[in-house]
């Protein structure tokens, strides 16, 4: 039997989580201060570690592995104290520690190491609290499980991150990996390799590379091409698993350690499963936005879980009890770990450059999904982010390709949504986005030969010219802003509209069909995003100002009936083409998939053979 590590208790906050100590420990009846120079957490009173990062998701460890007996290992000094057991479940909202101590620790002027067996529990999570009269210093704390040697798998984990001129994120992440993963004394240190696929070719590969770190200069072939290159590199070093991670994230290296430990102990039932780390908001580090998602029948991505405030105990429990093993599930590639055997079996990503590459891979592999509190990254929020070149063109083209190759959802329902969005954007006079939607549909109909050619960067640059450019409102001119009313209900404020107004807004009100005599000159505001509905206050206006989520920047849209008629003619023509040859085009993508996802294709596409 061996005591295998599961998770380290995080004692120090980071620079951007300093105001969110509740992610690490609860100090309602005590005090906790991390002393960086001494390398310990100084506590007094009652301090609980029943938190997002420091509770043990015991139900998940029991489900995903053969572990069934768990231990707390402490390195501690200072005043005498009691170690208390904490169970976190739906019933105990406050999650108060048990009044029966697990252990008494006598006063000690030097660090002592103790190991405490945790009681059996049916709770989703368990943890511990420490109560003391005087000051106690915690030097280290970790959870471990007792298993037989035969239950421990041999794991070699490759981290692949694809970057394009994001040095402000990627360089600190490389340094953190060198310091806390490759430089640690845990099993992961000898079985971990980080590949940074540099699509921008702006990193100093020579100085940043070294033992356990490889910078791979690459052409700009998008996320799909970068991750395909990382997968190939990972296969070539004999990795058992590859972890795909975005470049514009902040990460706790402990997430890599917990991932490695879980993979080392995973049971036969979950040996082929994907592990997805959660995305927490960089702007609000206690907000968990998503861990596992799925594709609905109508072609919408959806999250399995709602927003969770994970420095609140109740939401930490919700995070563990909501089942992520749902139909059509996938893991976004901000933090998605998969066995390399899956790549050998199902192939590499499709060459779609960006958007839907991770979704399509999930629909193709149909993995069982794992998730666990404390395995995560911090990523800039997606709220209010919209680029028509990505959210219209890439989404339409690539989602239709995914439907064709994987039968992931209904093409009929997807096209119904396409039609609705098309008309909403026309009503909103967002002609550039409408044009990009039609471009995406038209390029999909070109068939698989169109995406065989590595022209994704050229397409993206071409399409970016059709994106609206938002500028500070004061730069729009006094004739625009002096009488402009910003509808805060459209920018995330409380929606105070009545049912009558909501029904009125649901009616078609295409200003292009009105004679000029009935159109008003006074501008009206609306929210700048994909599919934003032009509300009743925008009716019969010649000018709209699309305003971003902050309410500080916008873009002026002027009615153009000539362009409207041109787009409608093109729309009818492309839709007719879709009806005539859509089935044949879909079949051609399905037949091309084995080649487009093969190593031979990708080596040619990437220019590495």
C-alpha positions, 0 to 999 in steps of 0.5 A: 500500500502507498500514500499517494498525494491528491492535493496540496492545501493552498496557503497563499493567495495570488496577487489578483486573488488577494481580496478573495481569501474566501477561495482559500480559507474562512476566517469568520471566527479567526485570523489568517495571514500568509507570511511570505518571507517565513513561508507559512500561514499564521492563524489564530482562533477558528480558521476553516479550509472548507473552500473551493481550493482547499476542500477535498471533493471526496465524492469525486475522488471515490467515483473517478478512482479506487481511493476510499480512505483519505488522510490529511498531512500537516506540517505545523508549529506554534501554539497548541491547537485542535484539528476539526473535521468539516463535511460540506453538503447541501443540508449544512449551509454554514458548514460548521466544523464538528465539535469533536476534534480529529486531533490535538496538537501540542505546542511546538517551537519547531515544525512537526509533521502529523498525519490524520485519517479522515472519517468516512463521509457521504458528503460531496466534500470534506475538509478541516478547520484549526482552532487555537488560542495562540498563534499557529504556523502552518508550513504545509498541508496536503490530502493523500489517499491510501491505495495499493501499488497496482492502482497507481498508473504511469502518467506522462503529462504534456501541457500544450498552450498555443500563443499568438503575441500574448507574452504578458500571460505566457511568460509568467505561466512558463516561469510558474511551471519551471518554478512550481512544477519542474522544480517541485519534489512531487511525482509530476516533476519528472513526468511533465513537459510544457509545449508552447506553440508560438503562432506569432513567432515572437517568443525567445525560444532559446532562452525560454526553452529548457528541461521540460519546456519547449517553445515551438515556432509555428506559422499562424494556423490558428488555435486548431493548427496550434493545438494540432501541432502540440498534440503531435509533439506530445505524441512524439515524446510518449505522453500518456495525456495532453492538456490543452490550455489557452495562452491568455489565462492565469493559472495556479500550478496546483491545478496541474498537480491535481490533474496529474494526481487524478490521472495517476489514480483514475479507475478503469471506468474513467480511464478514457475520460476528459478532465476539464478545468473550470474557467473563473473570471479574471476580472472577478476571481470568485466567479466560476463561469463554466467547466463543462459545456454541451451542444443543444439540438438547435446548435447552441453551446450551453453550459452545464452549470450556472454562474457560481460564486465559489467563495460561497460554501453553498456554491462550492457544494453545488459545483460538485453535485451538478452532474457534468456527464451529459449528452453532447458534452465537450470541454473548452480548450482553455483547460482540457486534458485528454488521453493521447490514445483518444487522439490516436483513435479519433485523429487530430482537430479539423483545420478550421483555424479558430472557433468550434475546434474544441466543440467539434473534437468533443462531438467527434470523441463523445468523451465521458467528462470529469471536473473537480473544484480547484482545477481551473484557470482564470480567463477574461470574461466573454461577457460583452465580447463580440467580433463579427469576423469570429462570432458570425463568419467562423461560427457559421462556417465551422458549426455547419462543418461540425454538423456535417462531420459529426451529426452533432445536432439538427442542421434544420434547427441550426438554419432556423436560428441562422435565419432569425439571427440574420433578420435581427442583425438586418433590423439592427442595421449591422450590415457587416455582421450580416455580410460575414454570416453570408460569407461563412455560409458561402464558404461552407458550401465550397466544400472541404477543399476550401479548408485544406489550404492554410489560408485561415490568417488571410481570411481572418484579416480580410474579415476583420475589415468588416468588423465595426470599430467602437470608439469613445462616445464623445468621439461620435460627435455632438449631433449623435451623443447630445440627445442619445439615451443609453438603455441600461437594461440592455447593458446588464442592468435590471430589466424593468420592461413590462410584458406589453413592451416585451411583446411589442419588441417581439414583433417584426419592425424592419425599418427598411420597409418603411418610407423615408417619411416615417423614419426619425432622425434622432439616434437610438442606442442598442447593445453591441453584441451578436444577436442583440435585439433592436428594442421598441425604442429603436423603431423607425430610426435612421440612426442607431448607436451600438454601445458596448457593455461599459456604455462608454464606447459605440459605433454609429449605424446609418440606414442603407436601403440599397445595401439591405436589398443587396444583402437580401438578394444574396441571402436568397441566392445562397439559401437556394444553393444550400437547398440544392446541394447542401446534402452533397456538401455535407457528405463531402465533409464527412468523407474528407474527415479521416484525411483532414484529421490525419497526421499526414495531412497536418504535417503537410499543412503545418509544413513540418515534413 
